[in-house]
Amino acid sequence: MDRDNLLGQFLRARRALISPEDVDLPPGTRRRVAGLRREEVAMLAGVSADYYVRLEQGRERHPSAQVVDALARALGLADDAVAHLHQLASPVVRRRRAPRQERVSPNLLRMMAGWSHTPAVVMGRRLTILAHNALGGALFAGHTYSGDLVRLVFLDPDAREFYPDWDRVAANTVAGLRAGADVDDPALVEVVGELSLKSESFRRLWARHDVRQKTHETKRFHHRLVGELTLHYESLTVNSAPGQQLVVYQAEPGSPSEQALALLGSLTAEAEAERPAATRRSAAE
């Protein structure tokens, strides 16, 4: 992950995804670049072509907020991507600190434990599962990377079976990873480097620079124990721990997915009851 000119990388990637027809411009002839030309973006944003070129090349790194908003409109960016562009244009200079271990609040853990019929997980900035209740753990159990949703999607051998809509899940996963990205986080750099080497799909999606926070969506799963599940999730920001998200899943009342989720809950409770008491105590501590 090249951190030297993130603003320029973002502008080039988003420019390449827009066709002239998308912004009511003639397609022209002898177009040698994917998407819009630099001068076309400059015209749409109301800035000079020379200034825009300097932005992409990294020779100008701090455009005004007004220019950033104009570029966002020219590129058709949604709210999350607009906020991301502003951050790239005005990066916060921070003292480098040793990375802290992400910890989940005991109060949040107790609250999740009380939701016996509702899968819930807490995710960190890199979309690793920091904590889960019993049903949340059961929902993602049985995979090589059950505790790391990015690696599960792109590296797990059965990811495409687990996620029937894999293409959409993969795109949203990368966009969500970018939305919470801290470019100074060595662990994030390691994740992006590993996945870029091991997964062509990840490398292609990361190069798009899509940015979308996880908020709410309906997602399909094919669970190894109970089969098809269609669940709606809500992703909530954990205010006491910046960067953490509480994700809660629910099935439509009276649906086959609700029955399958109830069966998964029963199987999970039975498996938990069969574990030795000492093992249960150790896992809870």
Order of alpha helices (4+ residues) and beta strands (2+ residues): alpha-alpha-alpha-alpha-alpha-alpha-beta-beta-alpha-alpha-alpha-alpha-alpha-alpha-beta-beta-beta-alpha-alpha
